[in-house]
Amino acid sequence: MKHTTLYGLAKCSTCVKARQWLADHGVAHEFVDYRDHPVPAATLKSWAGKLGGWEKLVNRASMTWRNLPEDRKTASTDAQWTQLIAEYPALVRRPVTVTPDGEVSVGFTEKRYGERFA
């Protein structure tokens, strides 16, 4: 049986809360730290497509984004976005949740997880 997969950063407090919620509710899952195991460009592109664009996948309110040089904030092609994420994995909203049916979502709230895994 396929598991739900959470992608994020091990020390991210939101990722820790999401993992705890899944464990507490008996949802089988695996966790992938994408700093240690970079996500392939094709997968990132697929996620962005399922979420409605790169802007939905990348957290432009993050300190990482704000600290980027201005010329790096103008990514417009898939190649530019995937290069940016390869250099700055913390730009990806956390966690990215991929369920066995292929659905992709970003972020964590108890309400949204409760609806999704009910």
N, C-alpha and C positions, 0 to 999 in steps of 0.2 A: 504494500500500500504506500502511495506517495504521501509525503508529509508536507505541511506548510513550511515554507522557508522564509526566515527573517534575515534580511541583509542589513548590516549596520556596523557600528563600532562598539567593541566590547565595553568600553568605559562610558559610553553615552547613557545618561540617566534615563532617557526615554526608551532606549532599546532594552535596558534592564527592566523597566516597568512592563513593557510589552511582553518580554520573555516570561516574567513572573506571572502576568495575567494568563498567558497561554498555559503555563504549568498548573496554575491554580484551577483552571477550567478544563483540565484534561485534554488539551489540544496538542496532539503529537506534532512536534516541529523540530527543525534544525536551525542553527544560527550560523551565519557566515559573516565573519569580520572582513569587510571589503578593503581594509587597509592591508591585511595579511594575504587576502585572496582576491585580487582585483577582478572586478566584473568585466567580462569581455565587451568590447565596443558594440557588437551586434546585440547583446543582451540589453545594454543601456539604451540603445536605439529603440528596441522593442518596448521596453518599459516606458520610455518617453512617449511613444506612439499610443500605448494603452492608457496613459494618464492624461493625454491631451496636449503633449508638447514638452520640450525641455524645461520650460519655465515652471512646469508642475513638478518636475523631478529635482530641480536644483533649488536649494534654499537661498534665495537672494536677500533674505533678511539676516543671514548668518554673518558672524564676525569674519569667517573665512572669505565670503564674497566681498564684504566691505573693505577688506584689506588687500584685495586684488588690485594690481595696477589697472588704471582706467582702460587701457587698450586691450586688456584680457576680458573685460566685461561686455565685449561686443560680439561674442560668439554667435554665429548665425547658421553655420552648416553643421551637419551631424559630426563631421570630422573634427571641427573646432570644439564642439561640446564634449566629445569623447576624449579629446586630448586634454581639455581643461580638467575633466573629472579624473583622468589618469594622474595628473599632477597634483590635484587637490581633492582626494576622495571625500573629505569632510563636506564638500559642497552638496552632496546628495542628501535629500531630506531623509530623516531616519525615524523609524526603520522603514525599509521597503519590505512589504509583506507580499509573498507570492503563494497563492493557494494552489492545491493540486489541479484545479480546473483552469489554471493559467491566469486568474484574475490578479491584478497588481494594484496595490494601494500604498500610500506613503503616510507616515505619521502614526500616532497612536492616541486614541482616547478610549476609555473603558466603554463608553456608549457605542462607538463605532465597532469595536471588537465584539461587543455583546450582540450587536445586530448581525455582524458577519459570521460569527461562529456559533450562533444560537442553535 
